[in-house]
Amino acid sequence: MAMKTIEQTIPSEKTKNLSSLFSRPESVLFLDIETTGFSPKGASVYLIGCVRFEAGAWKIRQFFAPAPDRETEILQAFLDFAAPFETIVHFNGTVFDIPFLQARCKKHRLPVFFPGTQYDIYRHISPYKNLLHLPGCRQRHLEEYMGSHREDPFSGGQLLELYRAYGESREERLLQVLLLHNHDDLEGMTQLFPITAIPGLFEEGGFSVESCRLEKEPDAAGLPVQSALFSLRLFSPLPVPLSLHGTGPVLKSCFLAARQDTALLRLPILSGELRHFYPDYKNYAYLPAEDNAIHKSVAVYVDKSQRMPATAANCYTRKTGAFLPWYGAPQDAVLFGREVKDKQRYVEAASILEGQAQVQKAYTEELLHALSGR
């Protein structure tokens, strides 16, 4: 019995705005395979499913081998079909689908499938499992997080038994069950893809800073507390609202709220006195009366009784003002801290809030990265 090719169009309401997430959607191919086992050495591919954008719609094409001896046919058909596409999107295909296909192509002495660019949804989202409070990072966990529930109740292992049963009976009912599982994986991936806006926000700088300002509001005791408020515009809209509280002594009062293509980031201001430490302390003198360090070139004009060689711990100048925690940007920032050994450093709030757009963007990128806990 010859291989089967099945075509379906995904309803437009299920792929709303998906094409807008790609610069060239017609160059993108979603991919998912079904196999008779986990190792390509002894197992074969019996179903290859793809989704592509064509004539204004996302369409599914499935290549089905009714028996293992038809594997070569579906591999060749897939290779011919996939050749024009520049980007392959999959879910954990980096460690399974792609290597499996490559191994089976070698087995049958076919041209080995090498995707030009890969985008693995699993690899991009799995680092955010805890942040999103997910019980796991399987495709179904993510689908449920986004509010979708699939019809297919079978696992890959159960489908293998159904495939064997189909090979013996050729029952159309069994074929439809086999196709449905792959169909739902493919359709699920297209609905999941917008979730990649989350790593885009935390890792890739997928936003612009619309505004940033100081804001005062009362604390639990009614005393005014200053916060920095950053309003962000996201390049890719979030499929679900996201709220996140920071952790740790510095970020515990930091809060992010994001919805669709906007986000609000609130970060408490540290008000008071901090110190700027000079790393080359051997070139400085410490003035105990002023609790300050000055360069030796100036210290020679100060009475010897009023100065002493500076140490790493007291080689500083003091500054009173409003400060924000520093996480690596801007790189040329003047840094402040409480003690020389403290790892956490701060920058003057005004240098960020009143700084240039690229400074605000760089600072917010580093802050979001720290907030994500990665």
C-alpha positions in Angstrom: 0.0 0.0 0.0 1.5 3.4 -1.1 2.2 6.3 1.3 -0.6 8.7 2.0 -0.5 12.5 1.9 -3.2 14.3 4.0 -3.9 18.0 3.7 -5.9 20.2 6.1 -6.2 23.9 6.8 -6.1 25.2 10.4 -9.1 27.4 11.2 -8.0 31.0 11.1 -9.3 31.7 14.6 -6.7 29.3 16.0 -3.7 31.0 14.2 -4.8 34.6 14.7 -1.8 36.9 14.3 0.7 34.0 14.0 2.0 35.2 10.6 2.8 38.6 12.0 5.4 37.0 14.4 7.6 36.1 11.4 9.2 38.5 9.0 8.6 36.0 6.2 6.0 33.5 7.3 6.1 31.7 3.9 9.6 30.6 4.7 8.7 28.9 8.0 7.8 25.2 8.4 6.5 23.7 11.6 7.6 20.0 12.0 6.6 17.0 14.1 7.3 13.3 13.5 5.9 10.0 14.9 8.1 7.0 15.1 8.0 3.3 16.0 10.5 3.8 18.8 13.0 6.2 20.4 16.2 5.0 18.7 16.6 5.5 14.9 18.9 2.5 14.8 16.0 0.1 15.2 12.9 2.2 14.7 11.4 4.0 11.7 9.4 7.1 11.0 5.8 6.4 10.1 4.4 9.9 10.1 5.9 13.3 9.2 3.7 16.3 9.9 4.3 19.9 8.7 2.6 23.2 8.9 3.3 26.0 6.4 1.8 29.4 5.5 0.2 29.5 2.1 -2.4 31.7 0.4 -3.1 33.5 3.6 -3.7 30.4 5.8 -1.7 28.0 7.9 -2.0 24.5 6.4 -1.1 21.0 7.6 0.5 18.4 5.4 1.0 14.9 6.8 3.1 12.1 5.1 2.0 8.7 6.4 3.7 5.4 5.8 1.0 2.6 6.1 3.8 0.1 6.8 7.5 0.5 7.8 8.7 -0.5 4.3 7.2 2.7 3.0 9.4 4.9 5.2 11.7 5.8 2.3 8.7 7.2 0.4 7.6 9.6 3.1 11.2 10.7 3.8 11.8 11.5 0.1 8.4 13.3 -0.1 9.2 15.3 3.0 12.7 16.2 1.7 11.3 17.5 -1.5 8.5 19.4 0.3 10.8 20.9 3.0 13.6 22.0 0.6 12.4 25.6 0.0 11.8 26.5 3.7 14.4 28.5 5.6 13.3 28.1 9.2 12.1 24.9 10.9 10.1 25.3 14.1 9.7 22.3 16.4 9.1 21.2 20.0 12.3 19.6 21.4 13.2 18.5 17.9 16.8 19.5 18.5 17.3 16.2 20.4 14.7 14.0 18.7 13.0 14.9 15.5 15.9 16.4 13.6 18.6 13.8 14.6 16.0 11.0 14.0 15.2 12.2 10.5 18.9 12.6 9.7 19.7 9.1 10.9 16.9 7.5 8.8 17.9 9.5 5.7 21.4 8.1 6.1 20.0 4.6 6.6 18.1 4.8 3.2 21.0 6.7 1.5 18.9 9.7 0.9 20.1 13.3 1.1 20.5 14.1 4.8 18.0 16.7 6.1 19.8 19.8 7.3 17.5 22.7 8.3 18.8 26.1 7.6 17.6 27.7 10.9 15.9 25.9 13.7 13.7 27.3 16.4 13.0 24.9 19.3 10.0 26.1 21.3 10.9 23.7 24.2 14.5 25.0 24.5 13.4 28.6 24.6 10.6 28.1 27.1 11.9 25.4 29.5 14.2 27.8 31.4 11.0 29.7 32.4 9.2 26.7 33.8 9.4 27.9 37.4 8.7 31.5 36.5 5.5 30.4 34.8 4.7 28.0 37.7 4.3 25.1 35.3 4.1 21.5 36.6 6.3 20.4 33.7 7.4 21.6 30.3 5.8 19.1 28.0 3.8 20.5 25.1 0.5 19.7 26.8 1.6 21.6 29.9 2.2 24.7 27.8 -1.0 24.2 25.9 -3.0 24.0 29.2 -1.1 27.1 30.5 -2.4 29.0 27.5 -5.9 27.7 28.0 -6.2 25.1 25.2 -7.1 21.4 25.6 -6.6 18.8 23.0 -9.0 16.0 21.9 -6.4 13.3 21.5 -6.0 11.2 24.7 -3.1 8.9 23.5 0.6 9.0 24.3 3.3 8.2 21.7 3.8 4.7 23.2 0.0 3.9 22.9 0.0 5.1 19.3 2.7 2.6 18.4 0.3 -0.2 19.3 -2.4 1.5 17.3 0.0 1.7 14.3 0.7 -2.0 14.5 -3.0 -2.7 14.7 -3.6 -0.5 11.7 -0.9 -2.4 9.7 -2.9 -5.6 10.3 -6.4 -4.3 9.8 -6.1 -1.2 7.7 -9.1 0.2 9.6 -9.8 3.8 8.7 -10.8 4.5 12.3 -7.3 3.7 13.5 -5.7 5.8 10.8 -7.7 8.8 11.9 -6.6 8.3 15.5 -2.9 8.2 14.4 -3.3 11.3 12.3 -5.2 13.2 15.0 -2.3 12.9 17.5 0.2 14.4 15.1 -2.4 16.9 13.9 -2.9 18.1 17.4 0.8 18.4 18.1 1.2 20.5 15.0 -1.8 22.7 15.6 -0.7 23.0 19.3 2.7 24.2 18.2 1.2 27.0 16.1 -0.9 28.1 19.1 2.1 27.8 21.4 4.5 29.9 19.3 3.3 33.2 20.7 4.5 32.2 24.1 8.1 32.7 22.8 7.4 36.4 23.4 8.4 35.6 27.0 12.0 34.7 26.3 11.9 37.6 23.8 11.1 39.9 26.7 13.6 38.5 29.2 16.5 37.6 26.9 16.4 39.2 23.6 15.4 42.8 24.4 12.1 42.4 22.6 10.7 45.7 23.8 11.2 49.5 23.8 11.1 51.7 26.8 8.2 54.1 26.3 8.8 56.1 29.5 10.4 55.9 32.9 9.7 58.1 35.9 9.9 58.4 39.7 6.7 57.7 41.6 5.9 58.1 45.3 3.3 56.0 47.2 2.8 55.3 50.9 4.1 52.1 52.5 2.3 50.0 55.2 3.1 52.7 57.8 1.9 55.5 55.5 5.4 56.9 54.8 6.2 57.9 51.2 8.3 55.4 49.3 10.0 56.2 46.0 9.9 53.7 43.1 11.1 53.8 39.5 8.4 53.0 37.0 9.3 51.7 33.5 6.6 51.5 30.9 7.5 49.0 28.1 6.1 48.3 24.6 6.6 44.7 23.6 7.6 43.8 20.0 5.7 40.5 20.2 2.4 40.5 22.2 2.1 38.0 25.1 -0.6 35.3 24.6 -1.5 35.4 28.3 -1.0 38.0 31.1 2.2 37.8 33.1 2.9 39.0 36.6 6.1 38.5 38.5 7.5 39.4 41.8 11.2 39.5 42.3 13.1 37.4 44.9 16.2 38.1 47.0 17.0 41.1 49.2 17.3 43.6 46.4 14.5 42.5 44.0 12.0 41.3 46.5 9.9 44.5 46.0 10.3 44.6 42.3 7.2 43.8 40.3 6.5 43.2 36.6 3.0 43.2 35.1 2.6 42.5 31.4 -0.4 42.1 29.2 -0.5 41.8 25.4 2.0 44.3 24.1 2.6 46.4 27.2 4.4 45.9 30.4 4.9 47.9 33.6 8.1 47.4 35.7 8.2 48.8 39.2 11.5 48.9 41.1 12.0 50.5 44.6 14.5 53.3 44.9 17.2 53.1 47.5 17.5 56.4 49.2 20.4 57.4 51.5 24.1 57.4 51.5 26.3 55.0 49.5 30.0 54.9 48.7 31.9 54.9 45.4 35.0 52.8 45.9 38.2 53.4 44.0 39.9 50.2 42.9 43.5 51.6 42.9 43.5 52.4 46.6 47.3 52.6 46.8 47.1 55.8 44.9 44.8 57.4 47.5 44.9 58.8 51.0 42.1 58.5 53.5 41.0 61.5 55.5 39.4 60.3 58.8 37.9 63.6 59.8 36.1 63.8 56.5 35.5 60.1 56.1 36.6 60.4 52.5 39.5 59.4 50.2 41.4 61.7 47.9 44.1 61.1 45.3 47.7 61.4 46.5 48.4 64.2 44.1 45.9 66.3 46.2 46.7 64.7 49.5 50.2 66.2 49.6 48.6 69.5 50.5 46.9 68.0 53.6 48.6 67.9 56.9 50.1 64.5 57.6 48.2 64.2 60.9 45.0 64.5 59.0 45.6 61.8 56.4 46.7 58.1 56.2 47.3 55.6 53.4 44.0 54.4 52.1 42.9 50.7 52.2 40.4 48.9 50.0 37.8 49.3 52.7 38.1 53.1 53.1 39.1 54.2 49.6 35.8 55.9 48.8 33.8 59.0 48.3 30.3 59.3 49.9 27.2 60.2 48.0 23.7 60.9 49.3 20.8 60.5 46.9 18.5 58.0 45.1 19.9 54.8 43.7 18.9 51.8 41.6 20.5 48.3 41.7 23.0 47.7 39.0 23.1 44.4 37.0 25.7 45.1 34.3 24.4 48.0 32.3 25.3 50.7 31.5 28.8 49.3 31.5 30.5 52.6 32.1 28.3 53.5 35.0 29.7 55.0 38.2 29.0 52.4 40.8 28.1 52.7 44.5 27.8 50.3 47.4 27.7 50.0 51.2 30.9 48.1 51.8 33.8 47.2 49.4 33.1 43.5 49.7 29.4 43.8 48.9 28.6 42.2 45.6 25.5 44.3 44.9 26.3 47.7 43.4 24.0 50.6 42.6 23.8 53.5 40.2 22.4 56.9 40.7 18.7 56.8 39.7 18.9 60.0 37.7 21.6 58.5 35.5 19.0 56.0 34.3 15.7 57.8 34.5 17.1 60.9 32.9 19.6 59.1 30.7 19.5 58.5 26.9 17.2 56.0 25.4 19.9 53.4 24.8 21.0 53.7 28.4 17.4 53.1 29.7 17.0 50.1 27.3 20.4 48.5 28.3 19.6 48.9 32.0 16.0 47.5 31.6 17.4 44.5 29.7 19.8 43.6 32.5 17.1 44.2 35.1 14.6 41.9 33.4 17.2 39.2 33.0 18.0 39.4 36.7 14.3 39.4 37.5 13.7 36.2 35.5 16.2 34.4 37.8 18.2 33.0 34.8 
